[in-house]
Amino acid sequence: MEKNIFKSTISFLPIAFGLIGATFFFAISYHLSSGFKKPESSTNGDLIGLWILIGVFCFFGLLSLFIIFNVKTITLTNKNLIIERPLLFLKFIIPLENIINIIEEDYEINSAANSRKINVYKGEKITIEIQKGKKIVFTSFEISEYDDLAQYLKNIEFDTTDTAIIKKDYSNNFKAYSWLLFIFILTIILIYKLLKSR
């Protein structure tokens, strides 16, 4: 009989970053496209350049929406690892006997400004190698209760009954939330300015 060992909930971070990112990029695209009046001196090249720029912002807006729709929940049973993408109605079942190796590494999301690297998020990721050379990657950014999942997977990997608890470090989440707050405020200011200029 299959028995649930662990089930994650949907992580707030990718949804929040995706929503704010989509709002930000689509607001800029809308502002560029709706406020444009072709000057008499402009050429077709200028118009093409503008639409390319709008296309780039729309692309990043769609990428932000993809982050939202790609959120995962993980269920670990005594027989299977079940990966669900609830917003896409997708479900993948991996039998535990198909798992060959589990590797845990550091994971970072970085940005760059004025030739300086800015760390937005620092966490961990697990790479699960399964048969036929396939790999599945989970990160602490996209999976809530990541530490618990990592502990259970390591216990299964080494076939132990160790029930030691991983000490959880939430300092990285606070850093991500501060960036999230900054981007949120920036997006609100942008939308306010756009509405005020109408």
N, C-alpha and C positions, 0 to 999 in steps of 0.2 A: 504494500500500500504506500502511495506517495504521500510524503509528509512535508509541509512547509517548514524550512529552517529560518529563512530570512526573507523579508519583502521590503523594498525601499519605497519611499513616497516620491512624488514628483518634486524635483529640486526647484527652488524659487529663483536661484541666480540666473540660469540661462533664459528663463521666461522673462524676467525683469530686464536683462540686458537686451534681449531680442525685441521686446515691446518698445523700449525707449529708443533703441537703434532704428527700428522701422519708422517710428514716429518722426525722429530727427531727420533721417534721410528723405523720407517722402515729403516732409514739410519743406525742405530745401528745394526738392524737385518741383513741388507745386509752386513755390514762390518764383523760381526761375522761369517756369513755363507760363504762369498766368500774368506775371508782371512785365513780360517782354513785349516791347513795341519796336518794330524794326525801324531803325533810323534810315534816313535816305542815303547816307554815305556808307551803310554797311553792305558787305558783299555776301554772296552765297556761302563763302568759306566761313564767315563769321557765324552765320546761321547754323551751318553744319557743326561747327565747334561748340556752339551752345547746346545743340541737341545731343552731342556726344557727352558733354558734361552732365546734362540731365539724365542721360542713359546710365552713366556711371553711378550717380546718386541713387537712381531707381534700382540698379543692380545690388548695391549695398543694402538698400531697404529690403529687397527680396531675400538677400542672404540673412538678414536679421530675422525675417519671418521664418526662414528655414530652420534657424536655431530654435525657435519656439516649437515648430512642428516636429522637430527631431528629439524632443525631450524623451528620456527613457525612464522606465521603472524596471527594477531587477527583482526577480523572485528566485531564490535558491531552495531547492527541495533536496531530499535525500537521494534523488535520482537524476534530476535535471537542473540546468541553469536556464531560466526563462527570461528573455529580454523582450520587453513590450514597448512599443511606441504608441501610447494611447491616442494621441491626436491624429495619427495616420492609420489607426486600426491594424497595426502590424504586430506580429508575435513570432519570435524565433525561439525554438526549443533546442538546447544543446545537451545531449546526454553527458553526464559527468565522466563516463568512461572514455569519451572522445577528447577530453582535455589532456594535452600532452605536457604542457608547462605553463607556469604562471610567473610573470616577472613584474615586480613593482619598481617604479622609477619616479624621480622628481618630475613635476609638470609645472610649466610656467606659461602665463599669457603676458606678453610684453608689448609695449608700444614704443614709439620713438618720437622724440621732439628735439629739434635743434641738435641733432647728432648725439643725443643722450638716450640711453635705454631706460624706459620707465617700466617698472614691474607693476602690472595691474593685478595679477593673481598668482600666487605661488601655492602649489599643492602637490598632489601625487597622482600617478596613473598606474593602472594595472593592465598589462598586456596578457591576454589568454591565448595561447597557441593551441589550436585544435588540429585534428587530422586533415590531411591534404594540404598542409602548409598555410592554412587560413589563420588569421589573427583577429581578435576582437579587443578593442581598447575601451576602458572606462576611466574617467577622470573624476577627481574629487570635486571639480567644478560642476559637472553634470549629474552626479549621483548624490542624493541626500543619504546620510548614514554611510558614507563611503568607508569609514574606518571599520565599522561592523562587517560590511561586505568583505573587505580585504582580510579581516581576521578569519571569517568563515571559509573563504576560498583557500587561505593558507593551511588551515586545518584539514581541509579535504585533500589538498595537494600532497601533504605529508602523511595523510591517514593517521592523524593523532586525535586524542580526546582532550587536548589541551584547551582549557576554557579561560585562559588568561585574557584580561581586558586590555585593549590598546588604550594608552593615555591619549585623549583627544586634544588636539591643539586647534582652537577656533580663531587664533589670531589672524590666519590667512583670510578667513571669511570676513572678518571685520575690515580688512584692507579692501577686499572686493566690494563690500557694501559702501565704503567711503567713495570709491570710484563710481559706483552705481548712483549714489546720491548726487555727486558732482555732475554726471551726465544727465540725470533727471532734471536738475536745476537748470542746466544749460538748455535742455530741450524745452522746458517751460518758458524760459526767457525768449527763445527763438519763436515759439508759437505766439506768445504775447506780442512780440514785435510785428509778426506777420499779420495778426488780427488787427493791431492798432494802425497799421499802414493801409489797410483796406478801406 
